[in-house]
Amino acid sequence: MIRSYIYLIIAITLEIISTTFLKKSEQFTKLIPSVITIIGYMATFYFLSLTLRQIPVGIAYAIWSGVGIIFITIIGAVVFKQIPDLPALIGILLILIGVVIINLFSKMGTH
């Protein structure tokens, strides 16, 4: 089970990197960021697929997307100066609360 969470952490990290370079690719007009994006997303989904061997898809996806949203928002603010407004921050907080509730209280599968 621990290995599945390691795979999930790798998938999340790769997704964050890939999404950051997706922005830097400028609609795939810049070669290096575009290549990093494509290879990164391929690796992301590979590691996410390994995760799904033991972690239910709903749980894995909730963690993957929730953590990714938080980190991409931080990167967007710091690197791209895209500062979220209050409604965006509230929405992100609600997503985070949802991920925590799923992980602490859900009886869905073993996790």
Buried (B, 14 or more C-beta within 10 A) or exposed (E): EEEBBEBBBBBBBBBBBBBBBBBBBEEEEBEEBBEBBBEBBEBBBBBBEBBBEBBBEEBBBBBBBBBBBBBBBEBBEEEEEEEBEEEEEEEBEEBBEEBEEBEEEEEEEEB
